[in-house]
Amino acid sequence: MPIRLAACLLSAALAAPTPPAVGVSAELAGFWRAYRAGAPDLAMRAARLDHVVRTGLGHDAEPVREAVRLLAGDPARAWTARLALLGARGPAAQRSFVDAAVREYDTAYAARPAAVTTTLGAHGGHGPDRMTDGDPATYYWSAGPAVAGAAVTVDLGGPRRVRGVRLLLGKPDRPLDHLRRGVLEFSPDGRTWTPVARVERPEHAVDVTADTRFVRLRSEADQPHWLVVRELSVVACPTGRATDGDPTTVFTVTGEAVELPLSADRPASALVVRAAPGTAPGGEVQVRAGAAGWATVGRLAGPYTEVPLPEGGATRVRIVRGGEMTPWRCTRSPPGRHAERHRPHGAVTGE
């Protein structure tokens, strides 16, 4: 009798339905694989998955549903989903899927991270990335004495409006490891450089408002001492929040039109404006190329707007809006990509 009861219990356990949350996780894993493989029926799969998520997770379903829309929704709907996911991560069992979808979307829109290079090599593990990590306790240390023409260069990933640079050179046990005759320079393209300030002591606070992509610290003379850079901090203007590729930061446009630079060496076919929830339609999106006048290429359609750029490209963009405040972010779509609708990859943007 006990053996028969045990067999019955085992049969019941084997016949028990899969817990809903486990079934949802399995379905999400399958959807992710289809997404990564570029499945042509992704929208249909998303519709089926939405039903599974709603029935399986109940009141916990919404963050997961929004994550699916990030991957399979049209660009406007995907942006609405991204706004809904600010600060929301979903149930613990499905959190990895939500986080992965958010990363995928943000990567598609994000500016390239700042890159730091040097012509002086690096001593030990003190690489050039340490000069931009925001921690003055870490530092870049050259592999030898600074010589004329040697430089460290920060690539901001795209044109940025900056308002200053902060330099901390040398360190307590190597106080002489700074430039005696140096110069701080800006460049929009990495080829043409404009001097901004002389660098001849360990600490500098350079206040200057300019549009640039590259920031370079260059030695103008040979010296016996090596170079230590504890911090090379580029201070961005508030408008930089509109083009930093980060959906958690915004720049608020009030009654005044605000101009932003666009990279002339990275062609694009469309301009995407991602604004705050409740943004009213109507603001004019204007662009210009070089010394040409401003041309209206479209109007804000609400929180998400996508407008084609004229042939020949543009070097600056602005939104002309009256009275009402509008937090917004602005990115550009590479040629031929802005019409794609079903994956964040289709909205990959230049700066």
C-alpha positions as a Markdown table, in Angstrom:
| # | Residue | x | y | z |
|---|---|---|---|---|
| 1 | Met | 0.0 | 0.0 | 0.0 |
| 2 | Pro | 2.7 | 2.5 | 0.8 |
| 3 | Ile | 4.5 | 1.7 | -2.4 |
| 4 | Arg | 1.3 | 2.2 | -4.4 |
| 5 | Leu | 0.6 | 5.5 | -2.7 |
| 6 | Ala | 4.2 | 6.6 | -3.5 |
| 7 | Ala | 3.7 | 5.7 | -7.1 |
| 8 | Cys | 0.5 | 7.7 | -7.3 |
| 9 | Leu | 2.1 | 10.7 | -5.8 |
| 10 | Leu | 5.0 | 10.4 | -8.3 |
| 11 | Ser | 2.6 | 10.2 | -11.2 |
| 12 | Ala | 0.7 | 13.3 | -9.9 |
| 13 | Ala | 4.0 | 15.2 | -9.6 |
| 14 | Leu | 5.0 | 14.3 | -13.1 |
| 15 | Ala | 1.6 | 15.3 | -14.4 |
| 16 | Ala | 1.6 | 18.7 | -12.5 |
| 17 | Pro | 1.5 | 21.7 | -14.8 |
| 18 | Thr | 4.6 | 23.8 | -15.2 |
| 19 | Pro | 4.4 | 26.8 | -12.8 |
| 20 | Pro | 3.3 | 29.9 | -14.8 |
| 21 | Ala | 6.4 | 32.0 | -14.0 |
| 22 | Val | 8.7 | 29.1 | -15.2 |
| 23 | Gly | 6.7 | 28.9 | -18.4 |
| 24 | Val | 7.0 | 32.6 | -19.0 |
| 25 | Ser | 10.8 | 32.5 | -18.5 |
| 26 | Ala | 11.1 | 29.7 | -21.0 |
| 27 | Glu | 9.0 | 31.6 | -23.5 |
| 28 | Leu | 11.1 | 34.7 | -23.0 |
| 29 | Ala | 14.3 | 32.7 | -23.6 |
| 30 | Gly | 12.9 | 31.5 | -26.9 |
| 31 | Phe | 11.8 | 35.0 | -27.9 |
| 32 | Trp | 15.3 | 36.3 | -27.1 |
| 33 | Arg | 16.9 | 33.7 | -29.3 |
| 34 | Ala | 14.5 | 34.5 | -32.2 |
| 35 | Tyr | 15.3 | 38.2 | -31.7 |
| 36 | Arg | 19.0 | 37.6 | -31.8 |
| 37 | Ala | 18.6 | 35.5 | -34.9 |
| 38 | Gly | 16.6 | 38.2 | -36.7 |
| 39 | Ala | 13.4 | 36.2 | -37.0 |
| 40 | Pro | 11.2 | 37.8 | -39.7 |
| 41 | Asp | 8.0 | 37.0 | -37.7 |
| 42 | Leu | 9.2 | 38.8 | -34.5 |
| 43 | Ala | 6.1 | 41.0 | -34.3 |
| 44 | Met | 3.8 | 37.9 | -34.4 |
| 45 | Arg | 5.9 | 36.1 | -31.8 |
| 46 | Ala | 5.7 | 39.2 | -29.6 |
| 47 | Ala | 1.9 | 39.2 | -29.8 |
| 48 | Arg | 1.8 | 35.6 | -28.7 |
| 49 | Leu | 4.3 | 36.2 | -25.9 |
| 50 | Asp | 2.3 | 39.1 | -24.6 |
| 51 | His | -0.6 | 36.8 | -23.9 |
| 52 | Val | 1.7 | 34.3 | -22.2 |
| 53 | Val | 3.2 | 37.1 | -20.0 |
| 54 | Arg | -0.2 | 38.6 | -19.1 |
| 55 | Thr | -1.7 | 35.3 | -18.1 |
| 56 | Gly | 1.4 | 33.9 | -16.4 |
| 57 | Leu | 2.5 | 36.9 | -14.3 |
| 58 | Gly | -0.7 | 38.8 | -13.7 |
| 59 | His | -0.2 | 42.2 | -12.0 |
| 60 | Asp | 3.6 | 41.7 | -12.3 |
| 61 | Ala | 3.5 | 41.5 | -16.1 |
| 62 | Glu | 3.8 | 45.1 | -17.2 |
| 63 | Pro | 7.6 | 45.6 | -17.0 |
| 64 | Val | 8.1 | 42.4 | -18.9 |
| 65 | Arg | 5.5 | 43.4 | -21.6 |
| 66 | Glu | 7.3 | 46.7 | -22.0 |
| 67 | Ala | 10.6 | 45.0 | -22.4 |
| 68 | Val | 9.2 | 42.9 | -25.2 |
| 69 | Arg | 8.0 | 46.1 | -26.9 |
| 70 | Leu | 11.5 | 47.5 | -26.7 |
| 71 | Leu | 12.6 | 44.7 | -28.9 |
| 72 | Ala | 9.7 | 44.2 | -31.3 |
| 73 | Gly | 7.7 | 47.5 | -31.2 |
| 74 | Asp | 7.8 | 50.2 | -33.7 |
| 75 | Pro | 10.2 | 53.1 | -32.7 |
| 76 | Ala | 7.5 | 55.3 | -31.2 |
| 77 | Arg | 6.0 | 52.5 | -29.1 |
| 78 | Ala | 9.5 | 51.3 | -28.1 |
| 79 | Trp | 10.3 | 54.8 | -26.8 |
| 80 | Thr | 7.1 | 54.8 | -24.8 |
| 81 | Ala | 8.1 | 51.4 | -23.3 |
| 82 | Arg | 11.6 | 52.7 | -22.5 |
| 83 | Leu | 10.1 | 55.6 | -20.6 |
| 84 | Ala | 7.8 | 53.2 | -18.7 |
| 85 | Leu | 10.9 | 51.1 | -17.7 |
| 86 | Leu | 12.8 | 54.0 | -16.1 |
| 87 | Gly | 13.4 | 52.7 | -12.6 |
| 88 | Ala | 11.4 | 49.5 | -13.2 |
| 89 | Arg | 13.0 | 46.1 | -13.5 |
| 90 | Gly | 10.1 | 43.5 | -13.2 |
| 91 | Pro | 9.8 | 40.3 | -11.3 |
| 92 | Ala | 13.1 | 38.7 | -10.1 |
| 93 | Ala | 12.7 | 35.6 | -12.3 |
| 94 | Gln | 12.3 | 37.7 | -15.5 |
| 95 | Arg | 14.6 | 40.6 | -14.4 |
| 96 | Ser | 17.6 | 39.4 | -16.6 |
| 97 | Phe | 15.4 | 39.5 | -19.7 |
| 98 | Val | 14.1 | 43.0 | -18.8 |
| 99 | Asp | 17.7 | 44.2 | -18.1 |
| 100 | Ala | 19.0 | 42.7 | -21.4 |
| 101 | Ala | 16.2 | 44.3 | -23.4 |
| 102 | Val | 16.9 | 47.7 | -21.8 |
| 103 | Arg | 20.7 | 47.3 | -22.6 |
| 104 | Glu | 19.9 | 46.4 | -26.2 |
| 105 | Tyr | 17.7 | 49.4 | -26.7 |
| 106 | Asp | 20.1 | 51.8 | -25.0 |
| 107 | Thr | 23.0 | 50.5 | -26.9 |
| 108 | Ala | 21.2 | 51.0 | -30.2 |
| 109 | Tyr | 20.7 | 54.7 | -29.4 |
| 110 | Ala | 23.8 | 55.4 | -27.3 |
| 111 | Ala | 26.7 | 57.6 | -28.3 |
| 112 | Arg | 30.0 | 55.7 | -28.3 |
| 113 | Pro | 31.7 | 55.9 | -25.0 |
| 114 | Ala | 34.6 | 58.3 | -24.6 |
| 115 | Ala | 37.9 | 56.7 | -25.7 |
| 116 | Val | 41.3 | 57.8 | -24.4 |
| 117 | Thr | 44.6 | 57.2 | -26.3 |
| 118 | Thr | 48.2 | 58.2 | -25.7 |
| 119 | Thr | 51.4 | 58.3 | -27.7 |
| 120 | Leu | 53.5 | 57.9 | -24.5 |
| 121 | Gly | 52.7 | 54.3 | -23.6 |
| 122 | Ala | 51.6 | 53.3 | -20.1 |
| 123 | His | 53.6 | 52.3 | -17.1 |
| 124 | Gly | 52.4 | 49.2 | -15.3 |
| 125 | Gly | 48.7 | 49.0 | -15.1 |
| 126 | His | 48.2 | 52.7 | -15.2 |
| 127 | Gly | 46.4 | 52.9 | -18.5 |
| 128 | Pro | 45.0 | 56.1 | -20.1 |
| 129 | Asp | 41.4 | 55.2 | -19.3 |
| 130 | Arg | 42.3 | 56.0 | -15.6 |
| 131 | Met | 42.5 | 59.7 | -16.4 |
| 132 | Thr | 38.8 | 59.9 | -17.2 |
| 133 | Asp | 37.4 | 57.5 | -14.6 |
| 134 | Gly | 36.3 | 60.3 | -12.3 |
| 135 | Asp | 38.6 | 59.1 | -9.5 |
| 136 | Pro | 41.6 | 61.3 | -8.7 |
| 137 | Ala | 43.1 | 58.5 | -6.6 |
| 138 | Thr | 43.7 | 56.5 | -9.8 |
| 139 | Tyr | 46.0 | 57.9 | -12.6 |
| 140 | Tyr | 47.5 | 57.5 | -16.0 |
| 141 | Trp | 51.3 | 57.1 | -15.9 |
| 142 | Ser | 53.4 | 57.4 | -19.0 |
| 143 | Ala | 56.0 | 54.8 | -19.9 |
| 144 | Gly | 58.8 | 57.3 | -20.1 |
| 145 | Pro | 59.6 | 61.1 | -20.2 |
| 146 | Ala | 57.3 | 63.4 | -22.1 |
| 147 | Val | 58.8 | 64.5 | -25.4 |
| 148 | Ala | 57.8 | 67.2 | -27.8 |
| 149 | Gly | 54.7 | 66.2 | -29.8 |
| 150 | Ala | 53.6 | 63.5 | -27.3 |
| 151 | Ala | 49.9 | 63.7 | -26.4 |
| 152 | Val | 47.0 | 62.1 | -24.7 |
| 153 | Thr | 43.7 | 62.4 | -26.5 |
| 154 | Val | 40.1 | 62.0 | -25.4 |
| 155 | Asp | 37.5 | 61.2 | -28.0 |
| 156 | Leu | 34.0 | 62.2 | -26.8 |
| 157 | Gly | 32.4 | 59.9 | -29.3 |
| 158 | Gly | 30.7 | 62.7 | -31.2 |
| 159 | Pro | 30.4 | 66.5 | -31.2 |
| 160 | Arg | 29.7 | 67.9 | -27.7 |
| 161 | Arg | 29.2 | 71.4 | -26.4 |
| 162 | Val | 31.6 | 71.7 | -23.5 |
| 163 | Arg | 32.1 | 74.5 | -21.0 |
| 164 | Gly | 35.5 | 73.6 | -19.5 |
| 165 | Val | 38.2 | 71.1 | -18.7 |
| 166 | Arg | 39.7 | 70.2 | -15.4 |
| 167 | Leu | 43.3 | 68.9 | -15.2 |
| 168 | Leu | 45.1 | 67.2 | -12.3 |
| 169 | Leu | 48.7 | 66.2 | -13.1 |
| 170 | Gly | 51.4 | 64.6 | -11.0 |
| 171 | Lys | 50.9 | 62.8 | -7.7 |
| 172 | Pro | 52.1 | 63.2 | -4.1 |
| 173 | Asp | 55.1 | 60.9 | -4.5 |
| 174 | Arg | 55.8 | 62.1 | -8.1 |
| 175 | Pro | 55.1 | 65.9 | -7.9 |
| 176 | Leu | 57.3 | 66.7 | -10.9 |
| 177 | Asp | 55.5 | 64.4 | -13.3 |
| 178 | His | 53.6 | 67.1 | -15.1 |
| 179 | Leu | 54.0 | 69.1 | -18.3 |
| 180 | Arg | 56.3 | 72.2 | -18.1 |
| 181 | Arg | 55.4 | 73.3 | -21.6 |
| 182 | Gly | 52.1 | 71.9 | -22.8 |
| 183 | Val | 48.9 | 72.9 | -24.5 |
| 184 | Leu | 45.3 | 71.9 | -24.3 |
| 185 | Glu | 43.6 | 71.7 | -27.7 |
| 186 | Phe | 40.1 | 71.0 | -29.1 |
| 187 | Ser | 39.2 | 69.5 | -32.5 |
| 188 | Pro | 36.0 | 68.7 | -34.2 |
| 189 | Asp | 37.5 | 66.0 | -36.4 |
| 190 | Gly | 40.9 | 64.9 | -34.9 |
| 191 | Arg | 42.8 | 66.7 | -37.7 |
| 192 | Thr | 42.4 | 70.4 | -37.2 |
| 193 | Trp | 43.3 | 71.5 | -33.7 |
| 194 | Thr | 42.6 | 74.8 | -31.8 |
| 195 | Pro | 44.7 | 75.8 | -28.8 |
| 196 | Val | 42.5 | 76.4 | -25.7 |
| 197 | Ala | 45.0 | 76.9 | -22.9 |
| 198 | Arg | 48.6 | 76.7 | -21.9 |
| 199 | Val | 49.5 | 73.8 | -19.5 |
| 200 | Glu | 52.6 | 74.5 | -17.3 |
| 201 | Arg | 51.6 | 73.5 | -13.8 |
| 202 | Pro | 50.0 | 70.5 | -12.0 |
| 203 | Glu | 46.4 | 71.8 | -11.8 |
| 204 | His | 44.3 | 73.7 | -14.3 |
| 205 | Ala | 40.7 | 74.7 | -14.4 |
| 206 | Val | 40.0 | 75.9 | -18.0 |
| 207 | Asp | 36.7 | 77.6 | -18.5 |
| 208 | Val | 35.7 | 77.7 | -22.2 |
| 209 | Thr | 32.5 | 77.1 | -24.1 |
| 210 | Ala | 32.9 | 75.4 | -27.4 |
| 211 | Asp | 31.8 | 72.6 | -29.6 |
| 212 | Thr | 34.3 | 69.8 | -29.9 |
| 213 | Arg | 34.7 | 66.1 | -30.2 |
| 214 | Phe | 38.4 | 65.6 | -29.4 |
| 215 | Val | 40.3 | 67.0 | -26.4 |
| 216 | Arg | 44.1 | 66.7 | -26.5 |
| 217 | Leu | 46.8 | 67.4 | -24.0 |
| 218 | Arg | 50.1 | 67.8 | -25.9 |
| 219 | Ser | 53.7 | 68.4 | -24.9 |
| 220 | Glu | 55.5 | 71.2 | -26.8 |
| 221 | Ala | 59.0 | 70.4 | -25.5 |
| 222 | Asp | 61.2 | 67.5 | -24.3 |
| 223 | Gln | 61.5 | 67.1 | -20.6 |
| 224 | Pro | 63.2 | 64.6 | -18.2 |
| 225 | His | 60.1 | 63.9 | -16.2 |
| 226 | Trp | 57.4 | 61.4 | -16.9 |
| 227 | Leu | 53.7 | 62.3 | -17.1 |
| 228 | Val | 51.1 | 61.5 | -14.6 |
| 229 | Val | 47.5 | 62.5 | -15.3 |
| 230 | Arg | 45.2 | 61.9 | -12.3 |
| 231 | Glu | 42.2 | 63.5 | -13.9 |
| 232 | Leu | 41.2 | 65.0 | -17.3 |
| 233 | Ser | 37.6 | 65.9 | -16.9 |
| 234 | Val | 35.6 | 67.5 | -19.7 |
| 235 | Val | 32.7 | 69.6 | -18.2 |
| 236 | Ala | 29.7 | 69.4 | -20.5 |
| 237 | Cys | 27.1 | 72.1 | -21.1 |
| 238 | Pro | 23.6 | 71.2 | -20.0 |
| 239 | Thr | 22.6 | 70.8 | -23.6 |
| 240 | Gly | 25.0 | 67.9 | -23.8 |
| 241 | Arg | 22.3 | 65.8 | -22.0 |
| 242 | Ala | 20.3 | 65.9 | -25.2 |
| 243 | Thr | 22.9 | 64.0 | -27.2 |
| 244 | Asp | 24.6 | 61.8 | -24.7 |
| 245 | Gly | 22.6 | 58.7 | -25.7 |
| 246 | Asp | 21.4 | 58.2 | -22.2 |
| 247 | Pro | 17.6 | 58.0 | -21.9 |
| 248 | Thr | 17.7 | 58.8 | -18.2 |
| 249 | Thr | 19.1 | 62.3 | -18.8 |
| 250 | Val | 17.3 | 65.2 | -20.5 |
| 251 | Phe | 17.7 | 68.8 | -21.5 |
| 252 | Thr | 14.7 | 71.0 | -21.1 |
| 253 | Val | 13.9 | 73.4 | -23.9 |
| 254 | Thr | 12.0 | 76.4 | -22.8 |
| 255 | Gly | 10.9 | 79.4 | -24.9 |
| 256 | Glu | 14.4 | 79.9 | -26.4 |
| 257 | Ala | 15.6 | 77.8 | -29.3 |
| 258 | Val | 18.7 | 75.7 | -28.4 |
| 259 | Glu | 21.3 | 74.7 | -31.0 |
| 260 | Leu | 23.2 | 71.4 | -31.0 |
| 261 | Pro | 26.1 | 70.3 | -33.3 |
| 262 | Leu | 25.9 | 67.3 | -35.6 |
| 263 | Ser | 28.9 | 65.4 | -36.8 |
| 264 | Ala | 29.6 | 66.3 | -40.4 |
| 265 | Asp | 31.8 | 63.2 | -41.0 |
| 266 | Arg | 29.0 | 60.8 | -40.0 |
| 267 | Pro | 26.2 | 61.0 | -42.6 |
| 268 | Ala | 22.7 | 60.4 | -41.6 |
| 269 | Ser | 19.3 | 60.3 | -43.3 |
| 270 | Ala | 17.0 | 61.1 | -40.4 |
| 271 | Leu | 16.8 | 62.9 | -37.1 |
| 272 | Val | 15.1 | 61.3 | -34.1 |
| 273 | Val | 13.8 | 63.4 | -31.2 |
| 274 | Arg | 12.8 | 61.4 | -28.1 |
| 275 | Ala | 11.0 | 63.6 | -25.6 |
| 276 | Ala | 9.3 | 63.4 | -22.2 |
| 277 | Pro | 5.9 | 61.8 | -21.7 |
| 278 | Gly | 3.1 | 64.2 | -22.5 |
| 279 | Thr | 5.1 | 66.3 | -24.9 |
| 280 | Ala | 2.7 | 68.2 | -27.1 |
| 281 | Pro | 3.0 | 68.2 | -30.9 |
| 282 | Gly | 4.0 | 71.3 | -32.7 |
| 283 | Gly | 7.6 | 72.4 | -32.1 |
| 284 | Glu | 9.6 | 73.0 | -35.2 |
| 285 | Val | 12.7 | 70.8 | -35.9 |
| 286 | Gln | 15.2 | 72.9 | -37.8 |
| 287 | Val | 18.6 | 72.1 | -39.3 |
| 288 | Arg | 21.3 | 74.0 | -41.1 |
| 289 | Ala | 24.5 | 73.1 | -43.0 |
| 290 | Gly | 27.5 | 75.3 | -42.6 |
| 291 | Ala | 26.7 | 78.9 | -43.1 |
| 292 | Ala | 23.4 | 78.2 | -44.8 |
| 293 | Gly | 20.2 | 79.4 | -43.1 |
| 294 | Trp | 17.9 | 77.4 | -40.9 |
| 295 | Ala | 15.4 | 75.1 | -42.6 |
| 296 | Thr | 12.4 | 73.5 | -41.0 |
| 297 | Val | 12.5 | 69.7 | -41.7 |
| 298 | Gly | 9.5 | 68.7 | -39.5 |
| 299 | Arg | 7.5 | 69.3 | -36.3 |
| 300 | Leu | 7.4 | 67.4 | -33.0 |
| 301 | Ala | 4.8 | 64.7 | -33.2 |
| 302 | Gly | 4.8 | 64.1 | -29.4 |
| 303 | Pro | 7.2 | 62.1 | -27.3 |
| 304 | Tyr | 8.7 | 60.4 | -30.4 |
| 305 | Thr | 9.5 | 62.2 | -33.6 |
| 306 | Glu | 11.4 | 61.1 | -36.6 |
| 307 | Val | 12.0 | 63.4 | -39.6 |
| 308 | Pro | 14.1 | 62.9 | -42.7 |
| 309 | Leu | 17.2 | 65.0 | -43.2 |
| 310 | Pro | 17.8 | 66.9 | -46.5 |
| 311 | Glu | 20.3 | 65.6 | -49.0 |
| 312 | Gly | 23.7 | 67.0 | -48.3 |
| 313 | Gly | 23.4 | 66.5 | -44.5 |
| 314 | Ala | 23.3 | 69.0 | -41.7 |
| 315 | Thr | 25.8 | 70.3 | -39.2 |
| 316 | Arg | 23.5 | 71.8 | -36.6 |
| 317 | Val | 20.0 | 71.1 | -35.3 |
| 318 | Arg | 17.6 | 73.1 | -33.1 |
| 319 | Ile | 14.0 | 72.8 | -31.8 |
| 320 | Val | 12.0 | 76.0 | -31.8 |
| 321 | Arg | 9.4 | 75.8 | -29.2 |
| 322 | Gly | 7.4 | 78.4 | -27.3 |
| 323 | Gly | 6.5 | 78.5 | -23.6 |
| 324 | Glu | 6.0 | 74.9 | -22.6 |
| 325 | Met | 9.0 | 73.0 | -21.3 |
| 326 | Thr | 10.0 | 70.0 | -23.3 |
| 327 | Pro | 12.8 | 67.6 | -22.0 |
| 328 | Trp | 14.2 | 66.0 | -25.1 |
| 329 | Arg | 17.0 | 63.9 | -26.5 |
| 330 | Cys | 18.3 | 64.1 | -30.1 |
| 331 | Thr | 20.0 | 61.4 | -32.2 |
| 332 | Arg | 20.6 | 60.7 | -35.9 |
| 333 | Ser | 19.8 | 57.6 | -37.9 |
| 334 | Pro | 22.5 | 56.4 | -40.4 |
| 335 | Pro | 21.6 | 56.4 | -44.1 |
| 336 | Gly | 18.9 | 53.9 | -45.1 |
| 337 | Arg | 18.2 | 52.7 | -41.5 |
| 338 | His | 15.5 | 55.1 | -40.3 |
| 339 | Ala | 12.7 | 53.3 | -42.1 |
| 340 | Glu | 13.3 | 50.0 | -40.3 |
| 341 | Arg | 10.7 | 49.4 | -37.7 |
| 342 | His | 10.9 | 46.1 | -35.8 |
| 343 | Arg | 14.2 | 46.1 | -33.9 |
| 344 | Pro | 16.2 | 48.6 | -31.9 |
| 345 | His | 19.0 | 47.9 | -34.4 |
| 346 | Gly | 16.9 | 49.8 | -36.9 |
| 347 | Ala | 17.1 | 52.9 | -34.8 |
| 348 | Val | 20.8 | 52.8 | -34.3 |
| 349 | Thr | 21.9 | 56.3 | -34.4 |
| 350 | Gly | 24.9 | 58.4 | -35.1 |
| 351 | Glu | 25.7 | 61.6 | -33.2 |
